[in-house]
């Protein structure tokens, strides 16, 4: 049974190879758009994750307070992982390092204006806007802490950016998916017309419905699969060119290959299904 | 075996192909359906092999109302019917052997049995030496014999032939008619639609004559 379905499917492709390969080519190009966005989103996620991992809370201290007096109180706050004290001198040194050549104006200062501070590392679980706000509020209640900077606005912006990117990706996925389904649909529809006599004979001799339809499903899935593979190869070349000339991107080879093949085969199957349901009612 | 009970068939374009048609065909009979082009002969055959359903009335085959068959039952129902057309409906990109193999594989028959059945059927019809020929390499009569082989290969209870001699010369027609007689002698019911109204008389077989969708004789 399986060999019959495979043979009939391949016979259909061999009968009219050009339309099959042209639509596979067009399918691959459309799928490439999805893959490019997939790759860019993946890299953006990686960058944002790195930024997310670096989220820390800064607490600025009164100069009269010693670190040992408040260290325990801070460590007891749920979500706090590590507290690091940065003295006035260290803060100045860090600032100079960050400003590099532009740090000359700091040499003329009569006194160090920077307060001592604490760099508080929080747990992964606590890296949420509401949790950070809670820790920030508790820190403000500790005597000796003058100000707290937690950057929850930045985090909230990051989350918004991520959400928007996901919405854009979904939108592109839907639009491109409709286009590629249409490509497969047209090809299978043509294939069904080309093989009308085979279908008619199968129906008249008493072939089961799935026996008649399966070769066309397979053709659509195969086209999607090859289109997916083709789009992956194209994406790989684009990635190589970009890596050498524009920017270094992370390229999860296996993940993208599996994604391309699965989404290709899936959309191919849907396209075939629509054509079969329209023509072979 | 086959019974039409007050069957009328109206197509979507409101054309009434059959009007109050009733008849019975017993198992093992050889019946001609005669009449001019457009009289409704093909519609009768289509109603038997469930390609069409009656608008009014019942078509009963082997005590079962064809209209009550579920969609998934139709393939199995058709396996008992061999259908032959005027235009042969052979696959031109496949050899004679492959045309028959296609049918058997489509009904999920397995390897050894397929080869044996094809060789046996082609031998019976005197076509075994042409098994590797493509349809376009055969004469019209030979092509029709391949189409008969394709219908016979499933060992059907009924053979429906729609103008089987319409596209072949007189000599080949005689040969084809003789094959149908032989098939009938082996016990298979044969129903042949033809516009050659003299054929039933020559063969001394029953005839249903139909004009404008009504049986006028039979």
Interface residues (C-beta under 8 A of the other chain):
Chain A: X1 X4 X15 X197 X198 X200 X201 X202 X203 X204 X205 X206 X207 X208 X209 X211 X212
Chain B: X49 X71 X72 X74 X75 X76 X77 X78 X79 X81 X83 X89 X91 X93 X102 X103 X105 X106 X107 X108 X150 X154
